[in-house]
Amino acid sequence: MNAPDPLASWRLEVDKMVAKMQTPEAKAGVDRLMAATPEELGAAAVRAAQKERLSPLATMLPESDS
């Protein structure tokens, strides 16, 4: 009796992830990343941190009437 491969689902997940990284959009994103200045990278990091920090709160805040 052959035991199921415990890594089969992980391999499938990694294969899908690698395929996504090969799309033209992903490649263009890497090109933008590599061409970014330190200032652009810093600003992007700040935006990402703010978005991550605020997103759980956004679901708890009441909607504004404006």
Long-range contacts (C-beta under 8 A, 24 or more apart in sequence): none
